[in-house]
């Protein structure tokens, strides 16, 4: 999937009907708490993961919800507007090449769906760790209640829709996943959660092999000038690889000991490098970063995304982060677009702002645009 240019989300979580137009390479979502910013990122990620029937569990786990430890049939309804699955979720996007991509989620009694193609059957209590961030997902079924089927339909242009289905019946899970050409790469960095150490080490290895290490080090030295290099190491008695930084001490320090801001920047930049031509989604992009370093964070993001041809959708609550973005993109104004989400009665609306509008509001008039 090429860069997204427009998006419409209907019936997903708290979003009844929300439309975006004219996406740029870097798209910054602002707005009050609980207005749906994270839900927009989730909808984009689901659009890029149409055959991943465990994606809803992963999203629930990433949010830190206790629902992540509940059966599947308890998670599925919360994907639907008002937690009412009688109306389907629809996510439709148009990319820069003019192709249309449509995702539809439905939840219904299993007797109305006939499972076909390839089936994978597992008994209750089995968990999956293949969610991309090392998060263990929910038990499969409660073992009680009527059979339910969660159906994911993906369509490109006017091609025949490809339908994947997960059915919970008692204590069994049946998954049907017909062959599907890739709908594009997408990486999701959730707020408050660190990327699994093993996955981060894999990203680092790929970046190193593609000659990106020196560029990464230049970016990181803004946060830690003493940094000489990064390596992968394994602590005594452990089998888990970790990134380590050499700052001239007796031994390299694990990345986690550098603080949240440093680890966050590493995850974002490596995520961009390892999603070439795809989409990176980052919730609360400013997390852990000192306000005086935010402009450098944006410069690093701008440079990495431009070289990797990666489109970004990120959120923030920080006025300092928004102001830093405006300053960092002064030479590339067309690459930044800001969207403010507002709650109006029971509906959410989008206010789109181009660079010059945000620049005037933030730097000249000091207006509140978040």
C-alpha positions, 0 to 999 in steps of 0.5 A: 500500500502506498502513502495514504491520502484519505481515510474514513472510519465508520463505527469503530470504538468511539468514532461514529463517522470520521474522515481525513483528507490530504495526508502528508508524510508526517501526520500529527493528531492532537486533541483532548483526552478520550477524543479518539486519537489512538483509535484512529491509529488502531484503525490504520493498523487494522487496515494494514493487518487484514489477515491478522485475526489476533490483532484485536487482542494485541491492541487490547493488550497494548492499551494495558487493559485487563480485558487482555486476559479475558476470552476473545468473545469479551474483546471483540464487541469493544471494537464496535461503536458503542460496543454494539456489534450490530453495525459493522466497522468500516475503514476505507482509505485511498492511497497516493496511487489512487487505489482504494482499500476497504476493511470491514469488521463484523461479529455475528452468530457463527451459524451464519458463516461457513468456514472455508479454506485453511483452518487452524484449530486450538483449544482454550487457554493457548496464547499467541506471542506473535503480536509483534511486541512480545505481548501475550494475548487473551485466552481463546474462549470461555467455553460457554455461550453461543458460537460467535464468528469475527469476520474481517473483509479486505477489498482493494479497488473492485477486486473480490473481497478477501474474508478471514474468519475467527470462530469461537465455539465453546473452548475451541478457536477456528481460524480461516485465513485465505491467501492475501497479498500484502496490504502494506507494512505497518508498525505500531508504537503504543504510548507507555509501552517499550518495544520487546527487547528481542524485536528491537534487537532484530530491528537494530540488526537489520538497520546495521546490515543496511548501513544505518548505524552511523545515522542512528548514532548521530541522532542519539548523540543529541540525547547522549553526547558520550555515546560511542556505539551501540551493540547487541549483548546478552546478560549473564544467565539470560538468553534475551538479546538487548541493545547496549550503549558504549559511553566510555564506562567499564562496560556498555550500558543496557539501553533501558538504563539510558532513560525513557527518552533515549529508548523511545527515540531508538524505537521510533527511528528503528521502527521507521528504518524497518518499515520502508515504504510503509506506515509507522504509528506512534501514540504520544510521540513525545513520551520521555523526551525532555522539552528542549530535545523535542525539536531534535526528535522531530528532525530525526523523525523527518530525516529517517522517514524521508530516507525510508519513504515511511509515512507517519501518523503520531499523536501528542498532548504536548504544546511543546511537541507541537511547537517543536514540530513546526520549527523542525519542518520549516524547510519541509512544510509540505511534509507536515499536516496537523489534525485536531480531533474535537468532540461535538455532542456525541460525534467527533469531527476533524479540523485539518491544518496546513503548516502555515496555519499551525506556524502562525497559530503556534509561533506568532499568536501562541494560540491553543490548537491542540 
